[in-house]
Amino acid sequence: MADVSIATVSRVVNNSKPVNEEVRKRVLEAMKQMNYRPNVIGSDAGRSDTPLIGVIIPQNSNTVLDDFNIGIRDLAELYGYDVLVGLTDGSVTSELHYLNLFHHMGTEGYIYVGSVPSKAHLEIIQKSGSPCVLVGEQSKIDSIPSVHLDNVTASYEAVTYLIQKGHRSIGMIRVSGDNAVGGDRYRGYQQALMDAGITLREEWVVESGMAVEDGSDAMRRLKDSGELPTAVFCSTDWIAVGAMNFLIDNGIRVPEDVAVFGFDNSFIASVVRPKLSSVEYSGTEIGMTATRTLIKLIKGESGIQHHANVAHYLAIRESTG
């Protein structure tokens, strides 16, 4: 396409010898049009005998995602694999970028942390011929197993605990959307109220973003709706901390006036005051289980479980009395 020799393309790609600027531009433009990416791992200069696993994960510090990474890295190292991590901004464009990049870098498999892969994701994965494991959602795709926790049951148990403590007025600050964090945790809340014969009041269910500030704003909107519930279940710890901050700043006592229950048992749950009750599970175990499953797929082993849940527990602290 650039009307040059293979050797000239090699010089441009590797910057190994001087090339006329006009020729360089032609080669780069041809690379762009063909969506060509050099296989740096496969080149003589960068060849590595260590097999690679690609991890695509949202960039979100101070969350359970950090523990996912630790589990993936530790088990991959044990089996002799190196790990490439693509930190995305949560957009499909960013995820597809890293899938393409890892494909051209010769990774032997992918661990994809996020929502259920779209058709565009699947096309790249199938083209690569490398196996993939989904973390964070239950996979509905036969060829892609998944690992996470039972968000519905965990949420059900958290809300049931509040009911057993005597609460009949229970609200929820939920993450927007129908994914595991937003949808499944809400469904657990719904089911717990239904089974206890408690009517769900729509004005006590408020959607929120993931940040502490979002939780504070959601709690303000819940308060502005009229009567406050005596307990609030939150989709994440960070939302719960924001909710508690708003309550305390406005002279509303936690847990005496309003009990607050979080999810994920992030480090902040035991640092904030009052200490936050939360659903606990091991992100490290999720990462290790996903990596173990991927390596079995890479090696062509059979009998792999399509979805695996790690254990969860209720970490009861001061915020629920």
Buried (B, 14 or more C-beta within 10 A) or exposed (E): EBEBEEEBBBBBBBEEEEBEEEBBEBBBEBBEEEEBEBEBBEEEEEEEEEBBBBBBBBEBEEBBBBBBBEBBBBBBEEBEBBBBBBBBEEEBEBBBBBBBBBBBBBBBBBBBBBBBBEEEBBEBBEEBEBBBBBBBBBBEBEEBBBBBBBBBBBBBBBBBBBBEBEBBBBBBBBBBEEBBBBBBBBBBBBBBBEEBEBEBBEEBBBBBBBBBBBBBBBBBBBBEBEEBBBBBBBBBBBBBBBBBBBBBEEEBEBBEEBBBBBBBBBBBBEEBEBBBBBBBBBBBBBBBBBBBBBBBBBEEEEEBEBBBBBEBEBBBBBBBB
